[in-house]
Amino acid sequence: MQVEPRERVLSATYACVARFGMGKTTVDDVVKESGVSRASIYRLFPGGKDQLLRETVGWEMNRFFTRLAEAVYEAPDFAGLLQEGLVFAHRSIQEHEVLRKVLETEPERLLPLITVEQHRVLDFITAFLLPYLEREQRAGRVQPDVDLGAAAQYVARLVLSLIGSPGRWDMDDPAQVRLLVREELLGGILV
Amino acid sequence: MALPTMSSVTPEDTTLSPPPVESPAERIEERAVRATLVCVARHGLAKTTFDDVAREAGCARATLYRYFGGKRQLVLITTAREAARIAASIRAAADVEETFEDAVVAMFVRAARELREHEALQFLFAFEPEVVLPHVTFDAGNRFLVAAGSAISPAIARFIPAERVERAGEWLARVALTHALPPTSPIDLTDEAETRPLVRELVLPGLLHSEPGT
């Protein structure tokens, strides 16, 4: 299958970051890894290394949340979807070797980029959740007067927070996750 | 140069009220903390030197050095004192309210205003996010949320069952943090009219609801 040059460059940058870290990865490394010419890389990413790193962080975040969506989309209902999603996302973050390594060694480079890219993730999660909420409403399981858009935004924001930092919650304990979802997260939304 | 994690501030620290009479050491510390905040608001953390702070505080460098032993210690103490001051301000906002809803709305609005009016923090968010973010995200975020939750729990203890107080404190800290950090929230927590529906419709029911069979 033919892979688009853009995709090849992002995937190569990701491989370089995994190997060398963000600080030490150079555009030349990406040229070697991707087989895409230096000139083409600068045409695709005029901002050079900074833009490559920023878009690679965004690219990997997209992949992460796409895998998450694929893992949970068949959940039986909204609460079940959130429970499965939190458990899956927590485990994926724990097992994400590149993320763990860069968080350990170069958090000051990574975290501002994650923050910049996060608004798209938030929109993605909100849009993903809304149809499930609408289905709950048609089934009569949503409290009266709930603004579904606002509810989806709220849940998306809090889910994103819980994925990164669960706080005192043990995401490996299904009973705790169930409580967290049905009380804290959805207490004001579902009947 | 790293800021301390917020977990270094224990709930005990944050409930201390300042002694009525300040010793010379406390006056020096207070002046140094104020001066550090002024310098960071002006030039950021990386560019602020120990000498800058001494000059701003109107202290001899040697005096300041005797108390703090360097920039790292100065920043640690400044962060701990500011965290304690902001936590106390948030609790005080809740203490004058009659109902749970009013108390939570008041706490969110106060927290958001403390952040917005904090010139040093605003500088860091805008120009040196790499200084702040490692202390409020991922694993450090866990410690921050637990510490912040414990710090505000005393202010909500009169409204909910004892076994849910710490949990509720952490949830409130989480809601406030996630609306205060980027991505920008459509809800401006400094605005009471925008904050109240969020609290009434989405936040409080989550803290009061008990799932049957759990």
HADDOCK unambig.tbl for C-alpha pairs under 7 A between the chains (distance, minus, plus):
assign (segid A and resid 107 and name CA) (segid B and resid 134 and name CA) 6.31 0.50 0.50
assign (segid A and resid 108 and name CA) (segid B and resid 130 and name CA) 4.48 0.50 0.50
assign (segid A and resid 108 and name CA) (segid B and resid 131 and name CA) 7.00 0.50 0.50
assign (segid A and resid 108 and name CA) (segid B and resid 134 and name CA) 6.83 0.50 0.50
assign (segid A and resid 109 and name CA) (segid B and resid 130 and name CA) 6.91 0.50 0.50
assign (segid A and resid 111 and name CA) (segid B and resid 130 and name CA) 6.78 0.50 0.50
assign (segid A and resid 111 and name CA) (segid B and resid 133 and name CA) 6.36 0.50 0.50
assign (segid A and resid 112 and name CA) (segid B and resid 129 and name CA) 6.18 0.50 0.50
assign (segid A and resid 112 and name CA) (segid B and resid 130 and name CA) 6.09 0.50 0.50
assign (segid A and resid 115 and name CA) (segid B and resid 182 and name CA) 6.53 0.50 0.50
assign (segid A and resid 118 and name CA) (segid B and resid 183 and name CA) 6.28 0.50 0.50
assign (segid A and resid 119 and name CA) (segid B and resid 183 and name CA) 5.05 0.50 0.50
assign (segid A and resid 157 and name CA) (segid B and resid 178 and name CA) 6.71 0.50 0.50
assign (segid A and resid 158 and name CA) (segid B and resid 175 and name CA) 6.97 0.50 0.50
assign (segid A and resid 161 and name CA) (segid B and resid 178 and name CA) 6.67 0.50 0.50
assign (segid A and resid 164 and name CA) (segid B and resid 137 and name CA) 6.74 0.50 0.50
assign (segid A and resid 164 and name CA) (segid B and resid 138 and name CA) 4.77 0.50 0.50
assign (segid A and resid 165 and name CA) (segid B and resid 137 and name CA) 6.55 0.50 0.50
assign (segid A and resid 165 and name CA) (segid B and resid 138 and name CA) 4.81 0.50 0.50
assign (segid A and resid 165 and name CA) (segid B and resid 139 and name CA) 6.15 0.50 0.50
assign (segid A and resid 165 and name CA) (segid B and resid 141 and name CA) 5.47 0.50 0.50
assign (segid A and resid 165 and name CA) (segid B and resid 142 and name CA) 5.09 0.50 0.50
assign (segid A and resid 166 and name CA) (segid B and resid 142 and name CA) 6.28 0.50 0.50
assign (segid A and resid 167 and name CA) (segid B and resid 142 and name CA) 4.06 0.50 0.50
assign (segid A and resid 167 and name CA) (segid B and resid 143 and name CA) 6.87 0.50 0.50
assign (segid A and resid 167 and name CA) (segid B and resid 145 and name CA) 6.05 0.50 0.50
assign (segid A and resid 167 and name CA) (segid B and resid 146 and name CA) 6.15 0.50 0.50
assign (segid A and resid 168 and name CA) (segid B and resid 146 and name CA) 6.72 0.50 0.50
assign (segid A and resid 182 and name CA) (segid B and resid 211 and name CA) 6.52 0.50 0.50
assign (segid A and resid 183 and name CA) (segid B and resid 206 and name CA) 4.95 0.50 0.50
assign (segid A and resid 183 and name CA) (segid B and resid 207 and name CA) 6.78 0.50 0.50
assign (segid A and resid 183 and name CA) (segid B and resid 209 and name CA) 5.56 0.50 0.50
assign (segid A and resid 183 and name CA) (segid B and resid 210 and name CA) 6.29 0.50 0.50
assign (segid A and resid 183 and name CA) (segid B and resid 211 and name CA) 6.25 0.50 0.50
assign (segid A and resid 184 and name CA) (segid B and resid 206 and name CA) 3.93 0.50 0.50
assign (segid A and resid 184 and name CA) (segid B and resid 207 and name CA) 5.67 0.50 0.50
assign (segid A and resid 185 and name CA) (segid B and resid 206 and name CA) 5.98 0.50 0.50
assign (segid A and resid 186 and name CA) (segid B and resid 206 and name CA) 6.27 0.50 0.50
assign (segid A and resid 187 and name CA) (segid B and resid 205 and name CA) 5.08 0.50 0.50
assign (segid A and resid 187 and name CA) (segid B and resid 206 and name CA) 4.00 0.50 0.50
assign (segid A and resid 187 and name CA) (segid B and resid 209 and name CA) 5.52 0.50 0.50
assign (segid A and resid 188 and name CA) (segid B and resid 201 and name CA) 5.79 0.50 0.50
assign (segid A and resid 188 and name CA) (segid B and resid 202 and name CA) 4.76 0.50 0.50
assign (segid A and resid 188 and name CA) (segid B and resid 203 and name CA) 6.96 0.50 0.50
assign (segid A and resid 188 and name CA) (segid B and resid 205 and name CA) 4.65 0.50 0.50
assign (segid A and resid 188 and name CA) (segid B and resid 206 and name CA) 5.67 0.50 0.50
assign (segid A and resid 189 and name CA) (segid B and resid 202 and name CA) 6.90 0.50 0.50
